[in-house]
Amino acid sequence: MESSMPHTDVTRSSGSYLAAHGAVPAADRATRRVAGTFFVWRLLGLLFSALERRKQRNALMGLDDHLLKDIGVSRAEVEQEVTKPFWRG
């Protein structure tokens, strides 16, 4: 009966283990897993930053001219900032 799971043959030769051709050492698999996890967290961080930026731009758009003057920003600067895509800083 054939298994659909890949099989790795490991043999022992003179005190050390040798993996069959094409087998990926456990350390390499762990490194790839960590790199993949880092990539996912980095991507999530970028997504949450972009969404927060969009939220802040929308709040800025809701401020009246008196409040904008208090923080030293003109209506034209607000318009320029709000028209940027949410993923751009």
MDAnalysis code that builds the backbone (N, CA, C; Angstrom):
import MDAnalysis as mda
import numpy as np

u = mda.Universe.empty(267, n_residues=89, atom_resindex=np.repeat(np.arange(89), 3), trajectory=True)
u.add_TopologyAttr("name", ["N", "CA", "C"] * 89)
u.add_TopologyAttr("resid", np.arange(1, 90))
u.add_TopologyAttr("resname", ["MET", "GLU", "SER", "SER", "MET", "PRO", "HIS", "THR", "ASP", "VAL", "THR", "ARG", "SER", "SER", "GLY", "SER", "TYR", "LEU", "ALA", "ALA", "HIS", "GLY", "ALA", "VAL", "PRO", "ALA", "ALA", "ASP", "ARG", "ALA", "THR", "ARG", "ARG", "VAL", "ALA", "GLY", "THR", "PHE", "PHE", "VAL", "TRP", "ARG", "LEU", "LEU", "GLY", "LEU", "LEU", "PHE", "SER", "ALA", "LEU", "GLU", "ARG", "ARG", "LYS", "GLN", "ARG", "ASN", "ALA", "LEU", "MET", "GLY", "LEU", "ASP", "ASP", "HIS", "LEU", "LEU", "LYS", "ASP", "ILE", "GLY", "VAL", "SER", "ARG", "ALA", "GLU", "VAL", "GLU", "GLN", "GLU", "VAL", "THR", "LYS", "PRO", "PHE", "TRP", "ARG", "GLY"])
u.atoms.positions = np.array([
    [0.845, -1.179, 0.000],
    [0.000, 0.000, 0.000],
    [0.889, 1.241, 0.000],
    [0.716, 2.106, -0.967],
    [1.506, 3.328, -1.104],
    [0.933, 4.430, -0.225],
    [1.791, 5.191, 0.421],
    [1.357, 6.319, 1.238],
    [1.507, 7.599, 0.427],
    [0.586, 8.545, 0.617],
    [0.678, 9.815, -0.097],
    [1.670, 10.761, 0.566],
    [2.134, 10.418, 1.749],
    [3.103, 11.245, 2.472],
    [4.499, 10.956, 1.930],
    [5.321, 12.007, 1.738],
    [6.691, 11.763, 1.290],
    [7.472, 11.026, 2.371],
    [8.374, 10.181, 1.955],
    [9.151, 9.386, 2.888],
    [10.622, 9.748, 2.739],
    [11.302, 9.919, 3.855],
    [12.724, 10.210, 3.839],
    [13.456, 9.043, 4.465],
    [14.358, 8.467, 3.717],
    [15.161, 7.371, 4.243],
    [16.401, 7.940, 4.929],
    [16.624, 7.479, 6.139],
    [17.797, 7.913, 6.882],
    [18.582, 6.664, 7.243],
    [19.856, 6.671, 6.926],
    [20.700, 5.525, 7.253],
    [21.834, 5.988, 8.138],
    [22.352, 5.051, 8.922],
    [23.465, 5.384, 9.803],
    [24.732, 4.797, 9.207],
    [25.741, 5.650, 9.106],
    [27.004, 5.213, 8.542],
    [28.131, 5.767, 9.406],
    [28.862, 4.904, 10.031],
    [30.036, 5.235, 10.850],
    [29.765, 6.350, 11.859],
    [28.698, 6.195, 12.656],
    [28.457, 7.121, 13.758],
    [27.685, 8.372, 13.401],
    [27.352, 8.596, 12.153],
    [26.578, 9.776, 11.794],
    [25.398, 9.358, 10.925],
    [24.415, 10.189, 10.884],
    [23.224, 9.890, 10.104],
    [23.307, 10.582, 8.753],
    [22.939, 9.882, 7.729],
    [22.929, 10.424, 6.380],
    [21.497, 10.406, 5.861],
    [21.019, 11.529, 5.400],
    [19.668, 11.605, 4.842],
    [19.705, 11.264, 3.369],
    [18.624, 10.707, 2.887],
    [18.520, 10.369, 1.470],
    [18.594, 11.642, 0.637],
    [18.972, 11.502, -0.607],
    [19.082, 12.632, -1.525],
    [17.737, 13.357, -1.612],
    [17.740, 14.670, -1.496],
    [16.525, 15.463, -1.593],
    [15.859, 15.740, -0.259],
    [16.325, 15.107, 0.804],
    [15.726, 15.340, 2.121],
    [16.183, 16.696, 2.646],
    [15.307, 17.389, 3.354],
    [15.621, 18.701, 3.916],
    [15.940, 18.516, 5.392],
    [17.146, 18.909, 5.821],
    [17.498, 18.770, 7.233],
    [16.532, 19.540, 8.135],
    [16.342, 19.036, 9.349],
    [15.402, 19.647, 10.294],
    [15.750, 21.103, 10.565],
    [17.030, 21.436, 10.652],
    [17.434, 22.819, 10.921],
    [16.992, 23.737, 9.792],
    [17.085, 23.268, 8.564],
    [16.637, 24.077, 7.425],
    [15.128, 24.265, 7.454],
    [14.396, 23.208, 7.807],
    [12.942, 23.320, 7.902],
    [12.560, 24.320, 8.981],
    [13.250, 24.282, 10.120],
    [12.958, 25.220, 11.213],
    [13.260, 26.648, 10.790],
    [14.364, 26.846, 10.075],
    [14.727, 28.175, 9.601],
    [13.676, 28.702, 8.635],
    [13.202, 27.850, 7.743],
    [12.163, 28.265, 6.802],
    [10.867, 28.605, 7.529],
    [10.543, 27.827, 8.552],
    [9.330, 28.078, 9.315],
    [9.421, 29.430, 10.018],
    [10.564, 29.728, 10.623],
    [10.762, 31.013, 11.298],
    [10.704, 32.148, 10.291],
    [11.340, 31.979, 9.151],
    [11.320, 33.020, 8.117],
    [9.900, 33.235, 7.613],
    [9.158, 32.164, 7.435],
    [7.771, 32.288, 6.997],
    [6.924, 33.001, 8.033],
    [7.136, 32.689, 9.301],
    [6.397, 33.342, 10.388],
    [6.740, 34.824, 10.437],
    [8.020, 35.151, 10.298],
    [8.437, 36.547, 10.295],
    [7.769, 37.303, 9.153],
    [7.716, 36.679, 7.978],
    [7.096, 37.312, 6.818],
    [5.623, 37.609, 7.080],
    [4.913, 36.655, 7.674],
    [3.489, 36.850, 7.963],
    [3.293, 37.994, 8.948],
    [4.094, 38.030, 10.012],
    [3.955, 39.109, 11.003],
    [4.310, 40.457, 10.394],
    [5.325, 40.496, 9.548],
    [5.718, 41.744, 8.877],
    [4.579, 42.236, 7.973],
    [3.982, 41.319, 7.241],
    [2.876, 41.665, 6.352],
    [1.669, 42.178, 7.148],
    [1.355, 41.511, 8.258],
    [0.259, 41.976, 9.112],
    [0.556, 43.353, 9.697],
    [1.795, 43.583, 10.088],
    [2.184, 44.892, 10.613],
    [1.999, 45.991, 9.585],
    [2.398, 45.716, 8.352],
    [2.230, 46.701, 7.287],
    [0.751, 46.972, 7.012],
    [-0.048, 45.929, 7.036],
    [-1.482, 46.088, 6.799],
    [-2.128, 46.929, 7.899],
    [-1.822, 46.625, 9.158],
    [-2.401, 47.393, 10.256],
    [-1.926, 48.845, 10.254],
    [-0.688, 49.078, 9.873],
    [-0.184, 50.451, 9.768],
    [-0.933, 51.222, 8.682],
    [-1.157, 50.571, 7.547],
    [-1.874, 51.226, 6.451],
    [-3.309, 51.550, 6.852],
    [-3.960, 50.637, 7.541],
    [-5.338, 50.882, 7.972],
    [-5.412, 51.992, 9.013],
    [-4.432, 52.043, 9.908],
    [-4.380, 53.121, 10.905],
    [-4.151, 54.471, 10.224],
    [-3.285, 54.491, 9.207],
    [-3.028, 55.720, 8.456],
    [-4.308, 56.225, 7.782],
    [-5.068, 55.297, 7.200],
    [-6.329, 55.677, 6.559],
    [-7.311, 56.255, 7.576],
    [-7.376, 55.635, 8.743],
    [-8.261, 56.114, 9.813],
    [-7.871, 57.527, 10.253],
    [-6.579, 57.773, 10.424],
    [-6.105, 59.090, 10.840],
    [-6.363, 60.149, 9.765],
    [-6.194, 59.775, 8.504],
    [-6.459, 60.724, 7.421],
    [-7.931, 61.099, 7.367],
    [-8.803, 60.120, 7.580],
    [-10.236, 60.415, 7.593],
    [-10.590, 61.325, 8.770],
    [-9.973, 61.117, 9.918],
    [-10.212, 61.988, 11.076],
    [-9.712, 63.397, 10.794],
    [-8.571, 63.516, 10.148],
    [-8.026, 64.822, 9.782],
    [-8.969, 65.556, 8.843],
    [-9.580, 64.832, 7.935],
    [-10.511, 65.437, 6.986],
    [-11.743, 65.998, 7.707],
    [-12.093, 65.406, 8.839],
    [-13.268, 65.854, 9.571],
    [-13.049, 67.088, 10.427],
    [-11.802, 67.528, 10.560],
    [-11.526, 68.707, 11.380],
    [-11.952, 69.981, 10.641],
    [-12.452, 70.946, 11.405],
    [-12.826, 72.222, 10.775],
    [-11.592, 73.112, 10.624],
    [-11.746, 74.204, 9.881],
    [-10.612, 75.078, 9.572],
    [-9.976, 75.679, 10.821],
    [-10.779, 75.962, 11.850],
    [-10.248, 76.531, 13.095],
    [-9.288, 75.537, 13.768],
    [-9.689, 74.264, 13.842],
    [-8.816, 73.250, 14.449],
    [-7.571, 73.000, 13.603],
    [-7.718, 73.034, 12.296],
    [-6.555, 72.860, 11.419],
    [-5.554, 73.990, 11.619],
    [-6.075, 75.207, 11.792],
    [-5.195, 76.353, 12.032],
    [-4.442, 76.167, 13.352],
    [-5.123, 75.609, 14.375],
    [-4.482, 75.363, 15.665],
    [-3.293, 74.408, 15.554],
    [-3.386, 73.427, 14.670],
    [-2.281, 72.466, 14.534],
    [-1.326, 72.835, 13.398],
    [-1.580, 73.969, 12.738],
    [-0.655, 74.471, 11.719],
    [-0.735, 73.754, 10.389],
    [-1.937, 73.307, 10.018],
    [-2.113, 72.598, 8.757],
    [-3.192, 73.312, 7.948],
    [-2.940, 73.510, 6.668],
    [-3.934, 74.175, 5.821],
    [-4.899, 73.141, 5.233],
    [-6.037, 73.624, 4.776],
    [-7.033, 72.740, 4.150],
    [-6.437, 72.094, 2.901],
    [-5.603, 72.808, 2.167],
    [-4.964, 72.255, 0.963],
    [-4.037, 71.088, 1.324],
    [-3.296, 71.229, 2.419],
    [-2.412, 70.141, 2.868],
    [-3.223, 68.914, 3.278],
    [-4.357, 69.160, 3.925],
    [-5.234, 68.051, 4.311],
    [-5.746, 67.343, 3.056],
    [-6.198, 68.101, 2.073],
    [-6.702, 67.521, 0.827],
    [-5.615, 66.671, 0.156],
    [-4.398, 67.196, 0.149],
    [-3.279, 66.472, -0.467],
    [-3.013, 65.173, 0.285],
    [-3.047, 65.204, 1.603],
    [-2.782, 64.019, 2.419],
    [-3.888, 62.973, 2.272],
    [-5.125, 63.432, 2.253],
    [-6.262, 62.511, 2.208],
    [-6.385, 61.812, 0.853],
    [-5.913, 62.439, -0.205],
    [-6.016, 61.823, -1.534],
    [-4.967, 60.749, -1.780],
    [-3.999, 60.613, -0.894],
    [-2.998, 59.555, -1.038],
    [-3.671, 58.203, -0.812],
    [-3.179, 57.161, -1.503],
    [-3.695, 55.814, -1.220],
    [-3.353, 55.418, 0.226],
    [-4.195, 54.592, 0.837],
    [-4.013, 54.270, 2.255],
    [-2.703, 53.552, 2.544],
    [-2.104, 52.909, 1.552],
    [-0.864, 52.168, 1.798],
    [0.376, 53.051, 1.714],
    [0.229, 54.298, 1.252],
    [1.394, 55.193, 1.154],
    [1.515, 56.059, 2.393],
    [2.731, 56.188, 2.875],
    [2.992, 56.984, 4.071],
    [3.129, 58.445, 3.798],
])
